[in-house]
């Protein structure tokens, strides 16, 4: 038998982008703020270049979940991009029936510590930012999110891959304080006036 490794002719990035998703607008995005903040707070963990294939696998999971949820729950859809105070945000999904933000994550980190662990702090910052954006944009208070996580390696103790969903409920004060923190960071960096 002869085996030859072939180059990637699929172009995984082309497969993982939703045809329904609008193109990312130019300018400052909430993810830019969170990435910058994380590099400052934890440079050893977040200062390294990102693994492009893992990022694309995360997008593939988001796309698969988005399509599956659309078929099973027609009220869940990818919302429009939100602009708040010059910062763009692109939530993964919105459940109109329950007024709930949907956020999807795929991670190689262990599930055994739970999302309350400090390693997942940035996920919560992102979600609270989206809730602030939805509230500001619609005029209706949004305090609830559903986080759907694909734990690629599960608990690293033999569980295998795991898929878990979490209902997150925040106090309005937590959401506002989170936004103030992001806005203050952006101003300190000269990204916002």
C-alpha positions in Angstrom: 0.0 0.0 0.0 1.2 3.5 -0.8 -0.1 6.4 1.2 0.2 10.0 0.2 -0.7 13.0 2.3 -2.8 15.4 0.2 -2.9 19.2 0.7 -6.2 20.6 2.1 -8.3 21.1 -1.0 -11.5 21.6 1.0 -10.8 25.0 2.3 -12.4 24.5 5.7 -12.8 28.2 6.3 -15.1 28.4 3.2 -17.2 25.5 4.6 -17.7 26.9 8.0 -19.0 30.4 7.1 -22.8 30.6 7.2 -24.3 31.8 4.0 -27.0 33.5 6.1 -24.4 35.5 8.1 -23.9 39.0 7.0 -20.3 40.0 6.4 -18.4 41.3 9.5 -18.5 45.1 9.5 -15.3 47.1 9.6 -14.3 48.8 12.8 -14.2 47.9 16.5 -15.8 44.7 17.6 -16.5 43.5 21.1 -14.2 40.5 20.5 -11.3 42.9 19.8 -11.8 44.4 23.2 -12.0 41.1 25.0 -8.9 39.7 23.2 -6.9 42.8 24.0 -8.0 42.7 27.6 -7.1 39.0 27.9 -3.7 39.6 26.4 -3.1 42.3 29.1 -4.5 40.2 32.0 -3.0 36.8 31.0 -0.2 37.3 28.4 1.2 33.8 28.8 -2.2 32.2 28.0 -3.6 34.7 25.5 -0.4 36.3 24.0 0.3 33.4 21.6 -1.0 33.2 18.1 -4.3 31.5 17.8 -4.5 28.0 16.3 -6.4 28.6 13.0 -7.6 25.0 12.6 -9.1 25.1 16.1 -10.8 28.4 15.4 -12.3 26.9 12.2 -13.4 23.8 14.1 -15.2 26.1 16.5 -16.9 27.9 13.6 -17.9 24.5 12.1 -19.5 23.5 15.5 -21.4 26.9 15.5 -22.6 26.4 12.0 -23.7 22.8 12.6 -25.5 23.8 15.8 -27.1 26.9 14.2 -28.5 24.7 11.4 -29.7 22.0 13.7 -31.4 24.5 16.1 -33.1 26.2 13.2 -34.7 22.9 12.1 -35.7 21.8 15.6 -36.7 25.2 17.1 -37.8 27.6 14.3 -37.8 30.5 16.8 -34.0 30.4 17.2 -32.1 32.3 14.6 -28.8 34.2 14.1 -29.6 37.8 14.9 -28.4 40.9 13.1 -25.1 42.6 14.1 -25.6 45.0 17.0 -23.8 48.4 17.2 -23.5 50.0 20.7 -21.4 53.1 21.3 -19.2 52.3 18.3 -18.7 48.7 19.2 -20.1 45.9 16.9 -21.3 42.6 18.3 -22.4 39.4 16.5 -24.3 37.1 18.8 -24.5 33.4 17.7 -28.2 33.1 18.2 -31.4 34.4 19.7 -34.5 32.5 21.0 -37.4 34.7 20.4 -39.8 32.5 22.2 -38.0 32.8 25.5 -36.2 36.1 24.9 -32.9 34.3 25.4 -29.5 34.9 23.9 -27.8 31.8 22.4 -24.0 31.4 22.5 -22.0 28.5 21.2 -18.5 27.4 22.2 -16.3 24.5 21.2 -13.3 24.0 23.5 -10.4 21.6 24.1 -10.3 22.7 27.8 -11.6 20.3 30.4 -15.3 20.2 31.4 -14.6 19.1 34.9 -14.2 22.6 36.4 -17.4 24.0 35.0 -18.0 27.4 33.3 -17.8 29.2 36.7 -14.0 28.6 36.6 -11.9 31.7 35.9 -10.6 30.1 32.7 -14.0 30.8 31.2 -14.4 34.3 32.5 -14.0 35.8 29.0 -17.0 33.8 27.8 -19.2 35.4 30.4 -17.8 38.9 29.5 -18.8 38.2 25.9 -22.3 37.0 26.8 -22.9 39.9 29.2 -21.8 42.3 26.5 -24.2 40.8 24.0 -27.0 41.1 26.6 -26.2 44.7 27.1 -26.2 45.2 23.3 -29.6 43.5 22.9 -31.1 45.5 25.7 -29.7 48.8 24.4 -30.7 48.0 20.8 -34.2 46.8 21.5 -35.2 48.7 24.6 -36.3 45.4 26.2 -34.2 44.1 29.1 -32.2 41.0 28.3 -30.7 39.1 31.2 -30.8 35.5 30.2 -28.5 33.4 27.9 -28.2 29.8 27.0 -24.6 28.7 26.5 -24.1 25.5 24.5 -20.6 24.0 24.9 -19.0 21.2 23.0 -16.2 19.9 25.3 -14.1 18.2 22.6 -12.1 16.1 25.2 -14.8 16.1 27.9 -13.3 15.9 31.4 -10.0 14.3 30.2 -10.8 11.4 32.5 -12.4 9.1 30.1 -15.7 10.8 29.5 -15.1 11.4 25.8 -16.6 14.4 24.1 -19.5 16.1 25.9 -22.2 18.5 24.8 -23.7 20.6 27.6 -26.1 23.5 27.7 -26.2 26.0 30.5 -28.9 28.6 31.4 -27.2 31.8 32.6 -29.2 34.5 34.4 -27.6 37.8 35.2 -28.6 40.7 37.3 -29.0 43.9 35.3 -26.3 45.5 37.4 -23.8 42.7 36.4 -24.5 43.4 32.7 -24.1 47.2 33.0 -20.9 46.9 35.1 -19.5 44.4 32.5 -20.2 47.0 29.7 -18.6 49.8 31.7 -15.5 47.7 32.2 -15.2 47.0 28.4 -15.9 50.6 27.5 -13.3 51.8 30.1 -10.7 49.5 28.6 -11.5 50.7 25.1 -11.2 54.4 26.2 -7.9 53.7 28.0 -6.5 52.1 24.8 -7.8 55.0 22.7 -10.2 52.8 20.8 -13.2 54.9 21.8 -13.6 58.6 22.6 
